[in-house]
Amino acid sequence: MFEQNDVLGLCDLMSTHGILFWLDGGWAVDGLLGKQTRSHADVDIVIQEMDVPLLRQLLEARGYDDVERPDSCPWNFVLVDKTGREVDFHAIILNNKGDGQYGPMENGFIFSAEALTGKAKIGNKSVACISPESLVKYHMGYAPDENDFKDVSALCNHFGIELPENYRSFRMK
């Protein structure tokens, strides 16, 4: 499990070494809500592609290794330590407008500059994260599970975002 102190330690490590990052996924949701709402098997981090080599070096020195998954690729990879803590990285290339290209251009996935404007609070530390509206948007296009439903519902309730249609039907189950 990835606990709050683990997240803070990772954030401090990246900040100390000048690595620009944004929390994504469940920890971004909890950070935007200002409290931990559930346990997390991992932490999702968006970083710039140019920082991947340094970050790999820093984490490998702390006992992290690659985990091969079906979706592993240069822009989406997972590192895990000996205790089972997983860090899921999403590497982007920022353009001159502040948008982050995620993967090849032909894939068409962009973290918009607006998506990269969220502010999370983990413990007493403020960190950058994906915006609440974008987190809700990125939870679309697949069948939600219970954690997805809880995360999206909490974001929508807290930030006054309309609950997406596929989450309304989930609620009725």
C-alpha positions in Angstrom: 0.0 0.0 0.0 1.1 3.5 -0.7 0.5 5.6 2.5 0.4 9.4 2.9 4.0 9.5 4.1 5.2 7.5 1.1 3.5 10.0 -1.2 5.0 12.9 0.6 8.5 11.3 0.5 8.1 10.8 -3.3 7.0 14.4 -3.8 9.9 15.7 -1.7 12.3 13.5 -3.7 11.1 14.8 -7.0 11.0 18.4 -5.8 14.5 18.2 -4.3 15.8 17.1 -7.7 13.9 19.7 -9.8 11.4 17.2 -11.3 8.2 18.8 -12.3 5.2 16.5 -11.5 1.5 16.3 -11.0 -0.4 13.8 -8.8 -3.0 11.8 -10.8 -5.4 9.0 -9.9 -6.7 8.3 -6.4 -4.1 10.3 -4.6 -4.9 13.4 -6.7 -8.6 12.9 -5.8 -7.8 12.6 -2.1 -5.4 15.6 -2.3 -8.1 17.7 -4.0 -10.6 16.7 -1.3 -8.0 17.5 1.4 -8.2 14.0 3.1 -7.5 10.4 2.4 -10.8 8.7 1.5 -9.5 5.1 0.9 -6.4 3.0 0.8 -4.3 3.1 -2.4 -2.3 0.3 -3.9 -0.2 2.8 -5.9 0.3 6.4 -6.6 -0.1 7.8 -10.2 2.4 10.6 -11.2 2.6 12.7 -14.4 6.1 13.8 -15.2 7.9 15.3 -18.1 9.6 12.7 -20.4 12.9 14.5 -20.1 12.9 13.7 -16.3 12.3 9.9 -16.7 16.0 8.9 -16.7 16.8 10.9 -13.5 13.7 9.7 -11.8 14.4 6.0 -12.7 17.9 6.5 -11.3 16.7 8.0 -8.1 14.0 5.3 -7.5 16.2 2.4 -8.5 18.7 3.6 -5.9 15.9 3.2 -3.4 15.1 -0.4 -4.5 12.4 0.2 -7.1 12.3 -2.0 -10.2 10.2 -2.1 -13.4 7.0 -4.1 -13.4 6.0 -5.4 -16.9 2.3 -4.9 -17.6 0.4 -5.2 -20.9 0.3 -1.4 -21.1 3.9 -0.7 -20.2 5.7 1.6 -22.7 8.1 4.5 -22.5 5.4 6.9 -21.6 3.5 4.7 -19.2 5.4 2.5 -16.8 5.2 1.2 -13.2 8.1 0.9 -10.7 7.6 -1.2 -7.5 9.8 -1.5 -4.4 10.4 -4.7 -2.3 7.5 -3.8 0.0 5.1 -3.8 -3.0 4.6 0.0 -3.2 3.8 0.8 -6.9 4.4 4.1 -8.7 2.5 4.4 -12.0 4.2 7.0 -14.2 2.7 8.9 -17.1 5.4 10.8 -19.1 4.4 13.8 -21.1 6.1 16.3 -23.4 5.1 19.9 -22.7 4.5 22.1 -25.7 4.8 25.9 -25.8 1.1 26.2 -24.7 1.6 24.1 -21.6 -0.2 21.1 -22.9 1.4 17.7 -22.3 1.5 15.2 -25.1 1.1 11.7 -23.7 2.4 9.1 -26.0 2.7 9.4 -29.8 0.8 12.2 -31.5 -1.3 9.7 -33.4 -2.8 8.4 -30.1 -4.3 11.9 -29.6 -4.1 12.0 -25.8 -3.2 15.4 -24.4 -3.0 16.6 -20.8 -4.3 20.1 -21.5 -2.6 23.0 -19.8 -5.8 23.4 -17.8 -5.7 19.8 -16.7 -2.3 20.5 -15.1 -3.6 23.3 -12.9 -4.9 21.3 -9.9 -3.7 21.9 -6.4 -3.7 19.0 -3.9 -3.1 19.0 -0.2 -1.4 15.8 1.1 -1.0 16.1 4.8 0.2 19.7 5.3 1.9 19.9 1.9 0.5 21.5 -1.2 1.4 19.8 -4.5 0.4 20.1 -8.1 -2.1 17.6 -9.5 -4.6 17.0 -12.3 -7.6 19.3 -12.1 -10.9 17.9 -10.7 -12.7 18.4 -14.0 -10.0 16.6 -15.9 -9.9 13.7 -13.3 -13.6 13.2 -13.9 -13.1 13.4 -17.7 -10.3 10.8 -17.5 -12.5 8.4 -15.7 -14.7 8.2 -18.8 -14.5 5.6 -21.6 -14.5 2.5 -19.5 -16.7 0.6 -17.1 -16.2 2.2 -13.7 -15.5 0.0 -10.6 -16.5 0.9 -7.1 -13.3 3.0 -6.4 -13.9 4.9 -9.7 -17.5 5.6 -8.7 -16.5 6.8 -5.2 -13.7 9.0 -6.6 -15.8 10.6 -9.3 -18.8 11.0 -7.1 -16.7 12.7 -4.4 -15.1 15.1 -6.9 -18.5 16.0 -8.5 -20.1 16.6 -5.1 -17.2 18.6 -3.8 -16.5 20.8 -6.9 -20.1 21.1 -8.3 -19.3 19.0 -11.4 -22.2 17.2 -13.1 -21.9 13.4 -12.5 -21.3 11.8 -15.9 -24.1 9.6 -17.3 -22.2 6.3 -17.0 -21.7 7.0 -13.3 -25.4 7.7 -12.7 -26.3 4.2 -13.9 -23.5 2.8 -11.6 -25.2 4.4 -8.6 -28.4 2.5 -9.3 -26.7 -0.9 -9.2 
